[in-house]
Amino acid sequence: MITELLAALKAVPKILEAIERLGDCMTVQMAQSRKEDKNERVDDLIAAARVRRKLRLSGGETQRIPRDSRKKPSGDGGSNSNT
């Protein structure tokens, strides 16, 4: 019985190493899962921003008014005095 107990005690360090490796694997899996979740949220935010931009641009709010570029601007370049 003592020899069996000694054999079991010899196995304890290997068992602890195996448990540590399992813990490391779980840590890596959790980190990967968090990274994938973050990437998915970022992708969703980017897609939503693109949709908002498309709606904004197609809504006519930012349409440019065509004008003749050959015309000289009126005024004196921003000065408010008439000297």
Short mmCIF file of the C-alpha atoms (twelve columns), coordinates in Angstrom:
data_MODEL
# 
_entry.id   MODEL 
# 
loop_
_atom_site.group_PDB 
_atom_site.id 
_atom_site.type_symbol 
_atom_site.label_atom_id 
_atom_site.label_alt_id 
_atom_site.label_comp_id 
_atom_site.label_asym_id 
_atom_site.label_seq_id 
_atom_site.Cartn_x 
_atom_site.Cartn_y 
_atom_site.Cartn_z 
_atom_site.pdbx_PDB_model_num 
ATOM 1  C CA . MET A 1  0.000   0.000   0.000   1 
ATOM 2  C CA . ILE A 2  2.846   2.392   0.738   1 
ATOM 3  C CA . THR A 3  4.363   1.752   -2.693  1 
ATOM 4  C CA . GLU A 4  1.050   2.612   -4.332  1 
ATOM 5  C CA . LEU A 5  0.857   5.825   -2.324  1 
ATOM 6  C CA . LEU A 6  4.421   6.752   -3.328  1 
ATOM 7  C CA . ALA A 7  3.620   6.058   -6.994  1 
ATOM 8  C CA . ALA A 8  0.546   8.285   -6.740  1 
ATOM 9  C CA . LEU A 9  2.611   11.050  -5.127  1 
ATOM 10 C CA . LYS A 10 5.149   10.777  -7.949  1 
ATOM 11 C CA . ALA A 11 2.352   11.419  -10.449 1 
ATOM 12 C CA . VAL A 12 1.159   14.607  -8.703  1 
ATOM 13 C CA . PRO A 13 3.616   16.993  -10.470 1 
ATOM 14 C CA . LYS A 14 2.638   15.594  -13.884 1 
ATOM 15 C CA . ILE A 15 -1.036  15.943  -13.008 1 
ATOM 16 C CA . LEU A 16 -0.446  19.559  -11.977 1 
ATOM 17 C CA . GLU A 17 1.371   20.271  -15.261 1 
ATOM 18 C CA . ALA A 18 -1.538  18.783  -17.193 1 
ATOM 19 C CA . ILE A 19 -3.997  20.947  -15.267 1 
ATOM 20 C CA . GLU A 20 -1.879  24.038  -15.950 1 
ATOM 21 C CA . ARG A 21 -1.795  23.215  -19.666 1 
ATOM 22 C CA . LEU A 22 -5.576  22.826  -19.673 1 
ATOM 23 C CA . GLY A 23 -5.869  26.207  -17.966 1 
ATOM 24 C CA . ASP A 24 -3.592  27.756  -20.576 1 
ATOM 25 C CA . CYS A 25 -5.684  26.259  -23.371 1 
ATOM 26 C CA . MET A 26 -8.866  27.645  -21.811 1 
ATOM 27 C CA . THR A 27 -7.253  31.081  -21.495 1 
ATOM 28 C CA . VAL A 28 -6.300  31.053  -25.172 1 
ATOM 29 C CA . GLN A 29 -9.794  29.949  -26.190 1 
ATOM 30 C CA . MET A 30 -11.417 32.675  -24.086 1 
ATOM 31 C CA . ALA A 31 -9.079  35.316  -25.534 1 
ATOM 32 C CA . GLN A 32 -9.852  34.142  -29.064 1 
ATOM 33 C CA . SER A 33 -13.572 34.267  -28.338 1 
ATOM 34 C CA . ARG A 34 -13.302 37.810  -26.948 1 
ATOM 35 C CA . LYS A 35 -11.308 38.872  -30.007 1 
ATOM 36 C CA . GLU A 36 -13.889 37.391  -32.386 1 
ATOM 37 C CA . ASP A 37 -16.720 39.094  -30.478 1 
ATOM 38 C CA . LYS A 38 -14.886 42.430  -30.608 1 
ATOM 39 C CA . ASN A 39 -14.189 42.050  -34.328 1 
ATOM 40 C CA . GLU A 40 -17.843 41.240  -34.959 1 
ATOM 41 C CA . ARG A 41 -18.967 44.338  -33.029 1 
ATOM 42 C CA . VAL A 42 -16.488 46.502  -34.952 1 
ATOM 43 C CA . ASP A 43 -17.730 45.062  -38.256 1 
ATOM 44 C CA . ASP A 44 -21.320 45.788  -37.199 1 
ATOM 45 C CA . LEU A 45 -20.422 49.374  -36.303 1 
ATOM 46 C CA . ILE A 46 -18.658 49.882  -39.629 1 
ATOM 47 C CA . ALA A 47 -21.610 48.435  -41.545 1 
ATOM 48 C CA . ALA A 48 -24.043 50.674  -39.651 1 
ATOM 49 C CA . ALA A 49 -21.875 53.725  -40.355 1 
ATOM 50 C CA . ARG A 50 -21.799 52.864  -44.053 1 
ATOM 51 C CA . VAL A 51 -25.584 52.527  -44.118 1 
ATOM 52 C CA . ARG A 52 -26.008 55.887  -42.357 1 
ATOM 53 C CA . ARG A 53 -23.576 57.520  -44.781 1 
ATOM 54 C CA . LYS A 54 -25.363 56.027  -47.775 1 
ATOM 55 C CA . LEU A 55 -28.723 57.246  -46.475 1 
ATOM 56 C CA . ARG A 56 -27.302 60.680  -45.757 1 
ATOM 57 C CA . LEU A 57 -25.750 60.980  -49.203 1 
ATOM 58 C CA . SER A 58 -28.813 59.705  -51.020 1 
ATOM 59 C CA . GLY A 59 -31.113 61.960  -49.011 1 
ATOM 60 C CA . GLY A 60 -30.132 65.049  -50.975 1 
ATOM 61 C CA . GLU A 61 -28.719 66.880  -47.969 1 
ATOM 62 C CA . THR A 62 -25.196 66.935  -49.328 1 
ATOM 63 C CA . GLN A 63 -25.884 67.349  -53.015 1 
ATOM 64 C CA . ARG A 64 -23.758 70.061  -54.539 1 
ATOM 65 C CA . ILE A 65 -25.286 72.910  -56.442 1 
ATOM 66 C CA . PRO A 66 -23.835 73.068  -59.946 1 
ATOM 67 C CA . ARG A 67 -22.392 76.459  -60.810 1 
ATOM 68 C CA . ASP A 68 -20.358 77.981  -63.543 1 
ATOM 69 C CA . SER A 69 -16.728 77.778  -62.459 1 
ATOM 70 C CA . ARG A 70 -15.747 80.452  -65.001 1 
ATOM 71 C CA . LYS A 71 -17.441 83.151  -62.958 1 
ATOM 72 C CA . LYS A 72 -15.282 85.244  -60.716 1 
ATOM 73 C CA . PRO A 73 -16.412 85.309  -57.105 1 
ATOM 74 C CA . SER A 74 -18.132 88.485  -56.072 1 
ATOM 75 C CA . GLY A 75 -16.832 90.534  -53.174 1 
ATOM 76 C CA . ASP A 76 -13.377 91.401  -52.018 1 
ATOM 77 C CA . GLY A 77 -12.367 88.071  -50.486 1 
ATOM 78 C CA . GLY A 78 -14.050 88.360  -47.140 1 
ATOM 79 C CA . SER A 79 -13.241 91.902  -46.096 1 
ATOM 80 C CA . ASN A 80 -16.271 93.723  -44.718 1 
ATOM 81 C CA . SER A 81 -14.914 97.232  -45.252 1 
ATOM 82 C CA . ASN A 82 -15.619 99.126  -48.436 1 
ATOM 83 C CA . THR A 83 -12.493 101.279 -48.565 1 
# 
